[in-house]
Amino acid sequence: MNNICDAVTFFPQLFFNDEIVSINEYCCVSRFDRAMVPTAGCVGTKAEQLPTMIRIIDRMDSRKRFILSSKGRDSRVYDDMAKKRAKKDLLGGILNLKNGILGTLRLLIHSTITRGTMTTMVVLLAFFLVVTLSLCIVEGFAFTTTGRSYKSTSHASYNSALSSSSTEEDIESPYALLFDCDGVIIETEELHRLAYNAAFKEFNLQIENEPVEWTVEYYDILQNTVGGGKNKMFYHFRETKGAFPTSEDDKPAPATPDDEQDLVDRLQALKTNLYKDLIAEKAQARPGVLELMDEALANDNIRVGVCSASTKEAVTKVLDVTLGEERRKQLDVCILGNDVSKLKPDPMIYETAAKKLGINPARCVVIEDSIVGLKAAKGAGMRCIITYTSSTESEDFYGIGADAKVPELGSRGVNLDMIFPLKDEVLVGVKD
């Protein structure tokens, strides 16, 4: 490896999974929870220095002790290190000047001894002593100002930080608070049902001359059984009805898996557009959600994200309407159905979020509203708080492993201190 670009190519995960604060031509900096410290001294572009940096970063990654600061919170340390480097350069310049003058004087003295007079030699010797003494005083002042060379200072800082990071009490690792979208941030399930039925009607879907329509009761079963819109349709046609519908002016039911996929894809595209129109008209955040999210966003030790099995188009619209664009852009992670190959109840979506954040799943808390989401969160090894709705309140959430359940975050006054720092129980005194 010859430069930082080679290091990025060789260890891309260190630079693009939200784990490194900044890499520049001089140093690698990580921001701890309570202190900002240099972690690798001088990296530069020398090939022999980069492996040392990589070893240090890898060593710290295994302990999960460093935190990304994408908001410029490493500027104080960087400025301090730049000042130290400037002092080092000043000291080096003074030493070079001293050596140059002394070299010149030695040549003059040698020439005087061989060809000059005794008086000239005495004068030059006196001048030599005065210049030497003056330069030593200047050098001593500069050395005192810098304390020690930049290299030794940065190494001392790093060693001190590394030794202080050896205990959990000194430096606390970050937590993550992850929100599902539909049913958690906003009660959208009924809007989803209405959008599906509108799409079914526009396609004129029929099975055995009966129009395809999902009732409230049936959709409650679907949302607690299957994650993702397309999966819900496949489940309905294949498992519940055992047949695909005719459509669009008595067009026959699809005869091949490819035809089935095509029909479901077109239905989902129409449903998403209809759903976005409904969101624009009726979207409103559930009580207490925005307050809890704002608390977490304001806390430097909490990472905040949204993990939804819905499509990017649908979720982005919901988040823009309910959270607002500015709050949405502050999220540390947003994993959607388009980003993973397996949807809830598979834990992949939450495992992906934890990996991207660089946080141990055991330090993550998920806010969910359904059995499907609960299974995904617990499968990923995370805590899970259920905010149930009228359509999910009868589910046995505790039987499947929920850490707490409440009807609404706002109705119980849930705040960040009731969740973090994590203890044996969460929401003590307010959960059902």
SULKALIN-V185672 format. One record per pair of residues at least 12 apart in sequence whose ideal C-beta (glycine too) atoms are under 10 Angstrom apart, sorted by the first residue. I is the first residue (numbers start at 0). J is the second residue. Records with the same first field share a line. If there is no record, write none. Layout:
I = J / J
//
This chain:
0 = 44 / 45 / 46 / 47 / 48 / 49 / 50 / 52 / 53
1 = 44 / 45 / 46 / 49
2 = 24 / 42 / 43 / 44 / 45 / 46 / 49
3 = 22 / 23 / 24 / 27 / 42 / 43 / 44 / 49 / 52
4 = 22 / 44
5 = 44 / 46 / 49
6 = 22 / 27 / 42 / 49 / 50 / 52 / 53 / 56
7 = 19 / 22
9 = 49 / 50 / 53
10 = 49 / 52 / 53 / 56 / 57 / 60
12 = 60 / 354 / 357
13 = 27 / 52 / 53 / 56 / 57 / 60 / 357
14 = 27 / 56
15 = 355
16 = 60 / 67 / 354 / 355 / 356 / 357
17 = 66 / 67 / 68 / 69 / 302 / 331 / 332 / 354 / 355 / 356 / 357 / 358
18 = 56 / 59 / 60 / 63 / 65 / 66 / 67 / 355 / 356 / 357 / 358
19 = 38 / 56 / 59 / 60 / 65 / 67 / 68 / 357
20 = 35 / 38 / 65 / 66 / 67 / 68 / 69 / 71 / 72 / 73 / 76 / 77
21 = 67 / 68 / 69 / 71 / 72 / 73 / 74 / 76 / 77
22 = 39 / 42 / 52 / 56
23 = 42 / 77 / 80 / 81
24 = 41 / 42 / 43 / 44
25 = 37 / 39 / 40 / 41 / 42 / 43 / 77 / 80 / 81 / 84 / 149 / 153
26 = 38 / 39 / 40 / 41 / 42 / 43 / 52 / 73 / 76 / 77 / 80 / 81 / 84 / 153 / 157
27 = 39 / 40 / 41 / 42 / 49 / 52 / 53 / 55 / 56 / 65
28 = 65 / 68 / 72 / 73 / 74 / 75 / 76 / 77 / 80
29 = 55 / 56 / 59 / 64 / 65 / 66 / 67 / 68 / 73 / 76 / 160 / 164
30 = 65 / 66 / 67 / 68 / 70 / 72 / 73 / 75 / 76 / 299
31 = 59 / 64 / 65 / 66 / 160 / 163 / 164 / 169 / 170 / 171 / 172
32 = 64 / 65 / 66 / 169 / 170 / 171 / 172 / 173 / 299 / 300
33 = 163 / 169 / 170 / 171 / 299 / 300
34 = 76 / 156 / 159 / 160 / 163 / 164 / 169 / 170
35 = 68 / 72 / 73 / 74 / 75 / 76 / 77 / 79 / 160
36 = 65 / 73 / 76 / 153 / 156 / 157 / 159 / 160 / 161 / 163 / 164 / 170
37 = 73 / 76 / 77 / 79 / 80 / 83 / 152 / 153 / 154 / 155 / 156 / 157 / 160
38 = 52 / 55 / 56 / 58 / 59 / 64 / 65 / 76 / 153 / 156 / 157 / 160 / 161 / 164
39 = 51 / 52 / 53 / 54 / 55 / 56 / 59 / 153 / 154 / 157
40 = 52 / 55 / 80 / 149 / 150 / 151 / 152 / 153 / 154 / 156 / 157
41 = 80 / 84 / 149 / 150 / 153 / 154
42 = 55
55 = 157 / 161
58 = 161
59 = 160 / 161 / 164
60 = 357
62 = 161 / 164 / 165 / 167 / 170 / 172
63 = 172 / 173 / 357 / 358 / 359 / 362
64 = 160 / 161 / 164 / 165 / 167 / 169 / 170 / 171 / 172 / 173
65 = 164 / 170 / 172 / 173 / 357
66 = 170 / 171 / 172 / 173 / 299 / 300 / 302 / 356 / 357 / 358
67 = 173 / 302 / 331 / 356 / 357
68 = 299
69 = 331
70 = 299 / 329
72 = 299
76 = 156
79 = 152 / 156
80 = 149 / 152 / 153 / 156
81 = 149
82 = 145 / 149
83 = 145 / 146 / 147 / 148 / 149 / 150 / 152 / 153 / 156
84 = 149 / 150 / 152 / 153
85 = 145 / 149
86 = 141 / 142 / 144 / 145 / 146 / 148 / 149 / 152
87 = 141 / 145 / 147 / 148 / 149 / 150 / 151 / 152
88 = 149
89 = 141 / 144 / 145
90 = 137 / 138 / 140 / 141 / 142 / 144 / 145 / 148 / 149
91 = 141 / 148 / 149
92 = 141
93 = 134 / 137 / 138 / 140 / 141 / 142
94 = 134 / 137 / 138 / 141 / 142
96 = 134 / 137 / 138
97 = 130 / 131 / 133 / 134 / 135 / 137 / 138
98 = 134
100 = 127 / 130 / 131 / 133 / 134
101 = 127 / 130 / 131 / 134
103 = 130
104 = 123 / 124 / 126 / 127 / 128 / 130 / 131
105 = 127
107 = 119 / 120 / 123 / 126 / 127
108 = 120 / 123 / 124 / 126 / 127
110 = 123
111 = 123 / 124
171 = 300 / 362 / 420
172 = 300 / 357 / 358 / 359 / 362
173 = 298 / 299 / 300 / 301 / 302 / 331 / 356 / 357 / 358 / 359 / 362 / 363
174 = 295 / 298 / 300 / 301 / 302 / 303 / 356 / 358 / 359 / 361 / 362 / 363 / 364 / 382 / 415 / 418 / 419 / 420 / 421
175 = 295 / 301 / 302 / 303 / 304 / 331 / 332 / 349 / 352 / 353 / 356 / 357 / 358 / 359 / 360 / 362 / 363 / 364 / 365 / 381 / 419
176 = 291 / 292 / 294 / 295 / 296 / 298 / 301 / 302 / 303 / 304 / 331 / 363 / 364 / 365 / 366 / 382 / 384 / 415 / 418 / 419
177 = 302 / 303 / 304 / 305 / 306 / 330 / 331 / 332 / 333 / 334 / 348 / 349 / 352 / 353 / 356 / 358 / 363 / 364 / 365 / 366 / 367 / 376 / 379 / 381 / 383
178 = 288 / 291 / 292 / 295 / 303 / 304 / 305 / 306 / 307 / 318 / 322 / 330 / 333 / 364 / 365 / 366 / 367 / 386
179 = 305 / 306 / 307 / 308 / 309 / 343 / 348 / 349 / 365 / 366 / 367 / 368 / 369 / 371 / 372 / 373 / 375 / 376 / 383 / 385 / 386
180 = 305 / 306 / 307 / 308 / 309 / 313 / 314 / 317 / 318 / 321 / 322 / 333 / 335 / 368 / 372
181 = 222 / 307 / 308 / 309 / 313 / 314 / 317 / 368 / 369 / 372
182 = 222 / 285 / 307 / 366 / 367 / 368 / 369 / 372 / 385 / 386 / 387 / 388 / 390 / 391
183 = 284 / 285 / 288 / 305 / 306 / 307 / 365 / 366 / 367 / 368 / 369 / 372 / 384 / 385 / 386 / 388 / 408
184 = 282 / 284 / 285 / 288 / 289 / 292 / 305 / 307 / 314 / 317 / 318 / 321 / 322 / 366 / 368 / 386
185 = 278 / 281 / 282 / 283 / 284 / 285 / 288 / 317 / 318 / 320 / 321 / 322
186 = 281 / 282 / 283 / 284 / 285 / 368 / 386 / 388 / 389 / 390 / 407
187 = 274 / 277 / 278 / 281 / 282 / 285 / 307 / 309 / 313 / 314 / 317 / 321
188 = 215 / 218 / 219 / 221 / 222 / 368 / 369 / 388 / 389 / 390 / 391
189 = 215 / 218 / 277 / 281 / 388 / 389 / 390
190 = 273 / 274 / 275 / 276 / 277 / 278 / 280 / 281 / 282 / 317
191 = 213 / 218 / 221 / 222 / 228 / 231 / 270 / 273 / 274 / 277 / 278 / 309 / 313
192 = 212 / 213 / 214 / 215 / 217 / 218 / 219 / 221 / 222 / 390
193 = 213 / 218 / 270 / 273 / 274 / 277 / 281
194 = 228 / 269 / 270 / 271 / 272 / 273 / 274 / 275 / 276 / 277 / 278 / 313
195 = 211 / 212 / 213 / 218 / 221 / 228 / 231 / 232 / 235 / 266 / 267 / 269 / 270 / 273 / 274
196 = 210 / 211 / 212 / 213 / 214 / 218 / 270 / 273
197 = 269 / 270 / 272 / 273 / 274 / 276 / 277
198 = 211 / 228 / 232 / 265 / 266 / 267 / 268 / 269 / 270 / 271 / 272 / 273 / 274
199 = 211 / 212 / 213 / 232 / 235 / 244 / 246 / 266 / 269 / 270
200 = 212
201 = 246 / 247 / 266 / 269 / 270 / 273
202 = 244 / 245 / 246 / 247 / 250 / 262 / 265 / 266 / 269 / 270
203 = 244 / 245 / 246 / 247 / 248 / 249 / 250
204 = 232 / 236 / 243 / 244 / 245 / 246 / 247 / 252 / 262 / 266
205 = 244 / 245 / 246 / 249 / 252
206 = 235 / 236 / 239 / 240 / 241 / 242 / 243 / 244 / 245 / 252
207 = 240 / 242 / 244 / 245
208 = 245
209 = 240 / 244
210 = 244
211 = 232 / 235 / 236 / 240 / 243 / 244 / 245 / 246 / 266
213 = 231 / 232 / 235 / 239
215 = 389 / 390
216 = 390
217 = 235 / 239
218 = 231 / 235 / 390
219 = 369 / 388 / 389 / 390 / 391 / 393 / 394
220 = 234 / 239 / 390
221 = 234 / 235 / 239 / 371
222 = 368 / 369 / 370 / 371 / 372 / 388 / 390 / 391
223 = 344 / 368 / 369 / 370 / 371 / 372 / 373 / 374 / 390 / 391 / 393 / 394
224 = 238 / 344 / 369 / 370 / 371
225 = 238 / 308 / 342 / 343 / 344 / 371
226 = 307 / 308 / 309 / 336 / 341 / 342 / 343 / 344 / 345 / 348 / 369 / 371 / 372 / 374 / 375
227 = 267 / 307 / 308 / 309 / 310 / 336 / 339 / 341 / 342 / 343 / 371
228 = 263 / 266 / 267 / 270 / 271 / 274 / 308 / 309 / 310 / 313 / 336 / 342
229 = 260 / 263 / 264 / 266 / 267 / 270 / 310 / 336 / 342
230 = 263 / 308 / 336 / 342 / 343
231 = 263 / 267
232 = 259 / 262 / 263 / 264 / 266 / 267 / 270
233 = 259 / 260 / 263
236 = 252 / 253 / 259 / 262 / 263
237 = 259
243 = 258 / 259 / 262 / 263
244 = 262 / 266
246 = 262 / 265 / 266
247 = 262 / 265
250 = 262
267 = 310 / 313
268 = 310 / 312
270 = 310 / 313
271 = 309 / 310 / 311 / 312 / 313 / 316
272 = 312 / 313 / 316
274 = 309 / 310 / 312 / 313 / 316 / 317
275 = 312 / 313 / 315 / 316 / 317 / 320
276 = 316
277 = 316
278 = 313 / 316 / 317 / 318 / 319 / 320 / 321
279 = 316 / 319 / 320
280 = 320
281 = 320
282 = 316 / 317 / 318 / 319 / 320 / 321
283 = 320 / 321
284 = 317 / 320 / 321 / 322 / 323 / 409
285 = 321 / 368 / 386 / 388 / 406 / 407 / 408 / 409 / 410
286 = 386 / 406 / 407 / 408 / 409 / 410 / 411
287 = 386 / 405 / 407 / 408 / 409 / 410 / 411 / 412 / 413 / 414
288 = 321 / 322 / 366 / 386 / 407 / 408 / 409 / 413
289 = 321 / 322 / 323 / 326 / 408 / 409
290 = 408 / 409 / 412 / 413 / 414 / 415
291 = 303 / 366 / 408 / 409 / 413 / 414 / 415 / 417 / 418
292 = 305 / 322 / 326 / 329 / 330 / 366 / 408 / 415
293 = 322 / 326 / 329 / 415
294 = 413 / 414 / 415 / 416 / 418 / 419
295 = 329 / 331 / 364 / 414 / 415 / 418 / 419
296 = 326 / 329 / 330 / 331
297 = 329 / 415
298 = 415 / 419
300 = 419 / 420
301 = 331 / 364 / 415 / 418 / 419
302 = 330 / 331 / 332 / 352 / 353 / 355 / 356 / 357 / 358 / 362 / 363
303 = 326 / 329 / 330 / 331 / 332 / 333 / 356
304 = 330 / 331 / 332 / 333 / 334 / 349 / 352 / 353 / 355 / 356 / 363 / 365
305 = 317 / 318 / 322 / 327 / 330 / 331 / 332 / 333 / 334 / 335 / 352 / 366
306 = 332 / 333 / 334 / 335 / 336 / 338 / 339 / 343 / 348 / 349 / 351 / 352 / 353 / 365 / 366 / 367 / 372 / 375 / 376 / 379
307 = 333 / 334 / 335 / 336 / 338 / 342 / 343 / 348 / 372
308 = 334 / 335 / 336 / 337 / 339 / 341 / 342 / 343 / 344 / 345 / 348 / 371 / 372 / 375
309 = 335 / 336 / 337 / 342
310 = 335 / 336 / 337
311 = 333 / 335 / 336 / 337 / 338
312 = 335 / 337
313 = 335 / 336
314 = 327 / 333 / 334 / 335 / 336 / 337
315 = 327 / 333 / 335
318 = 330 / 333
331 = 352 / 355 / 356 / 358
332 = 351 / 352 / 353 / 354 / 355 / 356 / 358
333 = 352 / 355
334 = 347 / 348 / 349 / 350 / 351 / 352 / 353 / 354 / 355
335 = 348
336 = 348
338 = 351 / 352 / 355
339 = 351 / 352
341 = 375
342 = 371 / 375
343 = 367 / 369 / 370 / 371 / 372 / 373 / 374 / 375 / 376 / 378
344 = 369 / 370 / 371 / 372 / 373 / 374 / 375 / 376 / 377 / 378 / 399
345 = 371 / 374 / 375 / 378 / 379
346 = 360 / 374 / 375 / 376 / 377 / 378 / 379 / 380 / 381
347 = 375 / 378 / 379
348 = 372 / 375 / 376 / 379
349 = 363 / 365 / 367 / 372 / 375 / 376 / 377 / 378 / 379 / 380 / 381 / 383
350 = 363 / 375 / 378 / 379 / 380 / 381
351 = 379
352 = 365 / 379 / 381
353 = 379 / 380 / 381
358 = 381
359 = 380 / 381
360 = 376 / 378 / 379 / 380 / 381 / 382
361 = 379 / 380 / 381 / 382 / 421
362 = 380 / 381 / 382 / 419 / 420 / 421
363 = 376 / 379 / 380 / 381 / 382 / 383 / 421
364 = 376 / 381 / 382 / 383 / 384 / 402 / 403 / 418 / 419 / 421 / 425
365 = 377 / 379 / 381 / 382 / 383 / 384 / 385 / 402
366 = 382 / 383 / 384 / 385 / 386 / 408 / 413 / 418
367 = 381 / 383 / 384 / 385 / 386 / 387 / 391 / 396 / 401 / 404
368 = 384 / 385 / 386 / 387 / 388 / 390 / 391 / 392 / 394 / 396 / 404
369 = 385 / 387 / 388 / 390 / 391 / 394 / 396
370 = 385 / 391 / 394 / 395 / 396 / 398 / 399 / 401
371 = 391
372 = 385 / 391
373 = 385 / 391 / 394 / 396 / 397 / 399 / 400 / 401 / 402 / 404
374 = 399 / 400
376 = 400 / 401 / 402
377 = 399 / 400 / 401 / 402
378 = 400
381 = 402
382 = 400 / 401 / 402 / 403 / 418 / 421 / 424 / 425
383 = 396 / 399 / 400 / 401 / 402 / 403 / 404 / 425
384 = 396 / 401 / 402 / 403 / 404 / 405 / 408 / 413 / 417 / 418 / 425 / 426 / 430
385 = 397 / 399 / 401 / 402 / 403 / 404 / 405 / 406 / 430 / 431
386 = 403 / 404 / 405 / 406 / 407 / 408 / 409 / 410 / 411 / 413
387 = 401 / 404 / 405 / 406 / 407 / 431
388 = 406 / 407
389 = 406
391 = 404
392 = 404 / 406 / 431
396 = 431
397 = 430 / 431
401 = 430 / 431
402 = 418 / 421 / 423 / 424 / 425 / 426 / 430
403 = 417 / 418 / 424 / 425 / 426 / 427 / 429 / 430 / 431
404 = 426 / 430 / 431
405 = 426 / 429 / 430 / 431
406 = 431
408 = 426 / 429
410 = 429
411 = 426 / 428 / 429 / 430 / 431
412 = 429
413 = 425 / 426 / 429 / 430
414 = 426 / 429
417 = 429 / 430
//
